[in-house]
């Protein structure tokens, strides 16, 4: 996970454990809270191209945690390979400020577009 101003870049791989989800979101909440003092709106690039379909319990935790960290003003672009993992993430994070993509360049273009 990296942050550059208002751009947060996250990469996920494989299957996620409870401990891995805990440590990821603890770090992400800390980073986001500090950065939000200077940037009221974030652009988030999530690269999950090497991530797997997660268990229902992990998916539910991801949904709860992401909804508690990001606001409707933030833009979240997720990059996933076509398949079940992409379908799962579309279901978990549906919303006007989330989009999923097959290619990272298209995700970056969407993040850079002016918001309505």
JOVEN-V801757 format. One record per run of one state. SS is the DSSP state (A for helix, B for strand, O for the rest). FROM is the first residue (numbers start at 1). TO is the last residue. Records with the same first field share a line. If there is no record, write none. Layout:
# JOVEN-V801757
SS->FROM-TO + FROM-TO
This chain:
# JOVEN-V801757
O->1-1 + 5-6 + 15-17 + 37-42 + 52-55 + 70-74 + 80-83 + 93-97 + 102-103 + 113-116
B->2-4 + 7-14 + 43-51 + 75-79 + 98-101
A->18-36 + 56-69 + 84-92 + 104-112
